[in-house]
Amino acid sequence: MMEFSQRLTLVHKIITSLALCLLFAGAASAQTRGKVEVVKDPRIDTLIAKRAELNKSIGVGQLMGFRVQLYSGSVRRDAYNLQARFQQDFPDIRAYVNYTDPNFKVRAGDFRTRMEAEKFQEQLKRTYEGTFIVTDKINTPQEGNE
């Protein structure tokens, strides 16, 4: 009969051998090349196509961006007075008056990112109350004005 320590050594050797076999088997299977299959909702492609079409249809010199809305109301004179006041305060930022029945809206800026619009809105808070950011068609900068 074998002694206890000899049996323990034999068991240890068997376990080590099995562990090494499993390790090498795992490494060998990791070396095989596989095929990646992308599974996605087909509506994603539809949304991408619609976005591309929207960007084409906006018009030459325009793209979607952000503006800060300063006024919305039914009094035309108030809208144009606010636009004139804004242009005096910020001559480098364009302000636009749009009419959508029944309201006139005064919106300022042509910002490509929401972060740019938020930064500008912070400047306006002291002078203009109730401003908020809207997504709108913006004009692209003219050559040399970027």
C-alpha positions as CSV (number, residue, x, y, z in Angstrom):
1,M,0.0,0.0,0.0
2,M,1.0,3.6,-0.7
3,E,1.6,6.1,2.0
4,F,-0.6,9.1,2.4
5,S,2.0,11.6,1.2
6,Q,2.6,9.5,-1.9
7,R,-1.1,9.4,-2.7
8,L,-1.3,13.2,-2.1
9,T,1.6,13.8,-4.5
10,L,0.0,11.5,-7.1
11,V,-3.4,13.3,-6.8
12,H,-1.5,16.7,-7.1
13,K,0.2,15.5,-10.3
14,I,-3.0,14.3,-11.8
15,I,-4.8,17.6,-11.1
16,T,-1.9,19.6,-12.4
17,S,-1.9,17.5,-15.6
18,L,-5.6,17.9,-16.1
19,A,-5.4,21.7,-15.6
20,L,-2.6,22.0,-18.1
21,C,-4.6,19.9,-20.6
22,L,-7.6,22.2,-20.2
23,L,-5.4,25.3,-20.5
24,F,-3.9,24.1,-23.8
25,A,-7.3,23.0,-25.1
26,G,-8.7,26.5,-24.4
27,A,-5.7,28.2,-26.0
28,A,-6.1,26.0,-29.1
29,S,-9.8,26.8,-29.5
30,A,-9.1,30.6,-29.1
31,Q,-6.9,30.5,-32.1
32,T,-9.6,29.5,-34.5
33,R,-11.1,32.3,-36.5
34,G,-14.8,33.0,-36.5
35,K,-17.3,35.1,-38.3
36,V,-19.0,38.1,-36.8
37,E,-22.6,38.6,-37.6
38,V,-24.2,42.0,-36.9
39,V,-27.8,41.8,-35.9
40,K,-29.7,45.1,-36.0
41,D,-33.2,46.4,-36.5
42,P,-33.8,47.1,-40.2
43,R,-35.4,50.4,-39.2
44,I,-31.9,51.8,-38.4
45,D,-31.0,51.8,-42.1
46,T,-34.3,53.5,-42.8
47,L,-33.6,56.2,-40.2
48,I,-30.1,56.8,-41.6
49,A,-31.5,57.1,-45.1
50,K,-34.2,59.6,-43.9
51,R,-31.6,61.7,-42.1
52,A,-29.4,61.9,-45.3
53,E,-32.4,62.8,-47.4
54,L,-33.4,65.5,-44.8
55,N,-29.9,67.0,-45.0
56,K,-30.1,67.1,-48.8
57,S,-33.6,68.7,-48.8
58,I,-32.8,71.5,-46.4
59,G,-31.2,73.7,-49.0
60,V,-27.9,75.0,-50.2
61,G,-26.1,76.9,-47.5
62,Q,-28.3,75.5,-44.7
63,L,-28.2,72.6,-42.3
64,M,-29.9,71.6,-39.1
65,G,-28.5,73.3,-36.0
66,F,-29.7,75.3,-33.0
67,R,-30.9,78.8,-32.3
68,V,-31.9,80.6,-29.1
69,Q,-35.5,81.7,-29.1
70,L,-36.0,85.2,-27.6
71,Y,-39.7,85.9,-28.2
72,S,-42.9,84.2,-29.3
73,G,-46.1,86.3,-29.5
74,S,-48.8,87.7,-31.7
75,V,-47.6,91.3,-31.7
76,R,-45.5,92.0,-34.8
77,R,-44.2,95.3,-33.6
78,D,-42.8,93.7,-30.4
79,A,-41.0,91.0,-32.4
80,Y,-39.3,93.5,-34.7
81,N,-38.5,95.9,-31.8
82,L,-36.8,93.0,-29.9
83,Q,-34.9,92.0,-33.1
84,A,-33.6,95.5,-33.5
85,R,-32.6,95.7,-29.8
86,F,-30.9,92.4,-30.0
87,Q,-28.9,93.4,-33.1
88,Q,-27.7,96.5,-31.3
89,D,-26.6,94.4,-28.3
90,F,-25.0,91.7,-30.4
91,P,-24.1,93.0,-33.9
92,D,-22.1,89.9,-34.8
93,I,-25.1,87.4,-34.1
94,R,-27.9,87.4,-36.6
95,A,-31.5,87.4,-35.3
96,Y,-34.4,86.2,-37.4
97,V,-38.1,86.9,-37.2
98,N,-40.4,84.1,-38.4
99,Y,-44.1,84.1,-38.6
100,T,-46.1,80.9,-38.0
101,D,-49.8,81.7,-37.6
102,P,-50.7,83.1,-35.1
103,N,-47.2,83.9,-33.6
104,F,-44.1,85.8,-34.5
105,K,-40.9,84.2,-33.2
106,V,-37.5,85.9,-32.8
107,R,-34.6,83.5,-32.9
108,A,-30.9,84.3,-32.7
109,G,-27.8,82.6,-33.9
110,D,-26.6,79.9,-36.2
111,F,-25.1,77.3,-33.8
112,R,-24.0,73.9,-35.1
113,T,-24.0,72.3,-31.6
114,R,-26.3,72.5,-28.7
115,M,-23.4,73.3,-26.5
116,E,-22.6,76.5,-28.5
117,A,-26.2,77.6,-28.2
118,E,-26.2,76.9,-24.4
119,K,-23.1,79.0,-23.9
120,F,-24.7,81.9,-25.8
121,Q,-27.9,81.5,-23.9
122,E,-26.0,81.9,-20.6
123,Q,-24.8,85.4,-21.9
124,L,-28.4,86.3,-22.7
125,K,-29.9,85.4,-19.3
126,R,-29.1,88.8,-17.7
127,T,-30.7,90.8,-20.5
128,Y,-33.3,88.5,-22.1
129,E,-35.7,86.5,-19.9
130,G,-37.4,83.3,-20.9
131,T,-35.0,82.3,-23.6
132,F,-34.7,78.7,-24.7
133,I,-32.9,76.6,-27.3
134,V,-34.7,75.3,-30.4
135,T,-33.6,73.0,-33.3
136,D,-33.9,74.9,-36.5
137,K,-32.5,75.2,-40.0
138,I,-29.3,77.4,-39.7
139,N,-27.3,79.2,-42.2
140,T,-23.7,78.0,-42.8
141,P,-21.0,80.5,-42.1
142,Q,-19.8,82.6,-45.1
143,E,-16.2,82.1,-46.4
144,G,-13.8,83.7,-44.0
145,N,-16.3,84.2,-41.2
146,E,-15.6,80.9,-39.4
